């Protein structure tokens, strides 16, 4: 029996997100699949699984992006395929808020605002607390409620949020989300 590859899903794929995710992966000894960067996602779920299975280290970070397309776009189709694959264990999802023309939303277990504070409320693209409890709006979040994962963490626009999550600042919001996922999923316990 093959050991399942442990994956963290990120619902953004622009240049800033890619830089933040590559930084986070290097910080924790994981691997970011840089070929999944793109706005929108251009690789199929099958192609992404092949890349995950050949990655050097866990956890493997994978980015998905629908570029604001309403409904299930290519990013979400690929995301669902990866999340449901028999050789993949999704540790958690970083659900990234965005301003979409037609609002899509998802439930989140917790959000992290741009000041690094945990909140039961959602956050907006700027990383500021929203008005609704337990949900965020985004462009690649339409299918997240259909995926069974230990935790979904909502954050603002990854790698940005008025430069509070920039690589130059050490991506503190992204890092907090990653560490929360690793803790809640039991990843650290499994390594010991």
C-alpha positions as CSV (number, residue, x, y, z in Angstrom):
1,X,0.0,0.0,0.0
2,X,1.3,3.4,-1.0
3,X,1.5,6.0,1.7
4,X,-0.8,8.9,1.0
5,X,0.8,12.3,0.1
6,X,-0.2,15.0,2.5
7,X,-1.4,18.2,0.7
8,X,-2.4,21.7,1.7
9,X,-4.7,23.3,-0.9
10,X,-4.6,27.1,-1.6
11,X,-7.4,28.7,-3.5
12,X,-5.3,31.3,-5.3
13,X,-2.6,31.1,-7.9
14,X,-1.4,34.5,-8.8
15,X,2.2,35.6,-8.5
16,X,1.9,37.0,-5.0
17,X,0.2,33.8,-3.8
18,X,2.9,31.7,-5.4
19,X,5.7,33.6,-3.7
20,X,4.0,33.4,-0.3
21,X,3.3,29.7,-0.7
22,X,6.9,28.9,-1.9
23,X,8.1,30.9,1.2
24,X,5.9,28.9,3.5
25,X,6.8,25.6,2.0
26,X,10.5,26.4,2.4
27,X,10.0,27.5,6.1
28,X,8.4,24.2,7.1
29,X,10.4,21.8,4.9
30,X,7.5,21.1,2.6
31,X,7.2,21.5,-1.2
32,X,5.2,23.9,-3.3
33,X,4.2,22.7,-6.8
34,X,5.1,25.9,-8.7
35,X,3.6,24.5,-11.9
36,X,0.2,24.9,-10.3
37,X,0.6,28.7,-10.2
38,X,-1.6,30.4,-12.7
39,X,-4.6,32.6,-13.0
40,X,-6.6,30.6,-14.0
41,X,-5.4,27.0,-13.3
42,X,-4.2,25.4,-16.6
43,X,-3.3,21.9,-15.4
44,X,-5.8,19.1,-15.1
45,X,-6.4,17.3,-11.8
46,X,-4.6,14.2,-13.2
47,X,-1.5,16.3,-14.1
48,X,-1.5,17.8,-10.7
49,X,-1.7,14.5,-8.9
50,X,1.3,13.2,-10.9
51,X,3.3,16.3,-9.8
52,X,2.2,15.7,-6.1
53,X,3.2,12.1,-6.2
54,X,6.7,13.0,-7.4
55,X,7.3,15.9,-5.0
56,X,10.2,15.4,-2.7
57,X,8.7,16.4,0.7
58,X,5.3,16.6,2.5
59,X,3.3,18.6,3.0
60,X,2.8,19.5,-0.6
61,X,1.2,22.9,-1.4
62,X,-1.0,23.1,-4.4
63,X,-2.6,26.2,-5.8
64,X,-5.9,26.4,-7.7
65,X,-7.4,29.5,-9.3
66,X,-10.6,30.1,-11.3
67,X,-9.8,33.8,-12.3
68,X,-13.2,34.9,-11.1
69,X,-15.2,32.5,-13.3
70,X,-18.7,32.0,-11.8
71,X,-19.6,28.4,-10.9
72,X,-17.2,25.5,-11.2
73,X,-14.2,26.6,-13.3
74,X,-11.1,24.7,-14.3
75,X,-9.4,25.4,-10.9
76,X,-12.3,23.9,-9.0
77,X,-12.6,20.9,-11.3
78,X,-8.9,20.1,-10.7
79,X,-9.2,20.8,-7.0
80,X,-12.1,18.3,-6.6
81,X,-10.2,15.7,-8.5
82,X,-7.0,16.1,-6.4
83,X,-8.9,16.2,-3.1
84,X,-10.8,13.0,-3.9
85,X,-7.8,11.1,-5.2
86,X,-7.0,7.8,-3.3
87,X,-3.3,8.7,-2.9
88,X,-3.9,12.2,-1.5
89,X,-4.7,13.2,2.1
90,X,-5.8,16.9,2.2
91,X,-4.6,18.3,5.6
92,X,-6.5,21.5,5.1
93,X,-7.4,24.4,2.8
94,X,-6.4,28.0,2.8
95,X,-9.5,29.7,1.4
96,X,-8.5,33.0,-0.1
97,X,-11.0,35.9,-0.1
98,X,-11.4,37.9,-3.3
99,X,-13.7,40.5,-4.9
100,X,-15.6,38.5,-7.5
101,X,-18.1,40.0,-9.9
102,X,-20.6,37.3,-9.0
103,X,-20.1,36.4,-5.3
104,X,-19.3,32.8,-4.4
105,X,-18.8,31.8,-0.8
106,X,-17.8,28.9,1.4
107,X,-18.0,28.0,5.0
108,X,-14.7,28.3,6.9
109,X,-13.8,26.9,10.3
110,X,-11.8,30.0,11.3
111,X,-10.4,33.1,9.6
112,X,-7.2,35.0,10.2
113,X,-7.4,38.8,9.7
114,X,-4.5,40.9,8.3
115,X,-3.4,41.6,11.9
116,X,-2.8,37.9,12.5
117,X,-5.9,37.6,14.8
118,X,-8.1,34.5,14.7
119,X,-11.7,35.3,14.2
120,X,-15.0,33.4,13.8
121,X,-16.0,35.9,11.2
122,X,-15.0,35.8,7.6
123,X,-12.5,38.2,6.2
124,X,-12.5,40.2,3.0
125,X,-9.8,40.5,0.3
126,X,-8.0,43.1,2.4
127,X,-7.9,40.8,5.4
128,X,-10.4,42.8,7.4
129,X,-13.2,41.1,9.3
130,X,-16.4,40.7,7.4
131,X,-19.9,40.8,8.7
132,X,-20.8,37.1,8.4
133,X,-19.7,34.4,10.8
134,X,-18.0,31.3,9.4
135,X,-17.9,32.2,5.7
136,X,-15.9,34.1,3.1
137,X,-16.4,35.2,-0.5
138,X,-13.9,34.1,-3.1
139,X,-13.5,33.0,-6.7
140,X,-12.3,29.4,-6.2
141,X,-14.3,28.4,-3.2
142,X,-17.5,27.2,-4.8
143,X,-16.8,23.5,-4.2
144,X,-15.1,23.6,-0.8
145,X,-18.2,22.6,1.1
146,X,-18.2,19.3,-0.9
147,X,-14.7,18.3,0.4
148,X,-14.2,16.6,3.7
149,X,-11.1,18.1,5.3
150,X,-9.9,18.7,8.9
151,X,-9.9,22.5,8.6
152,X,-10.6,25.3,6.2
153,X,-8.9,28.6,7.1
154,X,-10.1,31.8,5.5
155,X,-7.6,34.6,4.8
156,X,-7.4,37.8,2.7
157,X,-5.5,38.1,-0.5
158,X,-2.5,35.9,0.2
159,X,0.9,37.6,0.0
160,X,-0.8,41.0,0.0
161,X,-3.2,42.5,2.5
162,X,-1.7,46.0,2.5
163,X,1.8,44.3,2.5
164,X,1.1,42.8,5.9
165,X,1.5,39.3,4.3
166,X,4.4,40.1,1.9
167,X,7.4,37.8,1.6
168,X,9.5,40.7,2.8
169,X,7.6,40.6,6.1
170,X,7.8,36.8,6.3
171,X,4.2,36.1,5.2
172,X,2.9,36.1,8.8
173,X,-0.8,35.5,7.9
174,X,0.0,32.7,5.5
175,X,2.4,31.1,8.0
176,X,-0.2,31.3,10.8
177,X,-2.7,29.6,8.5
178,X,-0.2,26.9,7.5
179,X,0.7,26.2,11.1
180,X,-2.9,26.1,12.2
181,X,-3.6,23.5,9.4
182,X,-0.6,21.4,10.5
183,X,-1.7,21.5,14.1
184,X,-5.4,20.8,13.6
185,X,-4.8,18.0,11.1
186,X,-2.5,16.1,13.5
187,X,0.4,16.4,11.0
188,X,3.0,17.2,13.7
189,X,1.8,14.3,15.8
190,X,2.2,11.9,12.9
191,X,5.8,13.0,12.3
192,X,6.9,12.2,15.9
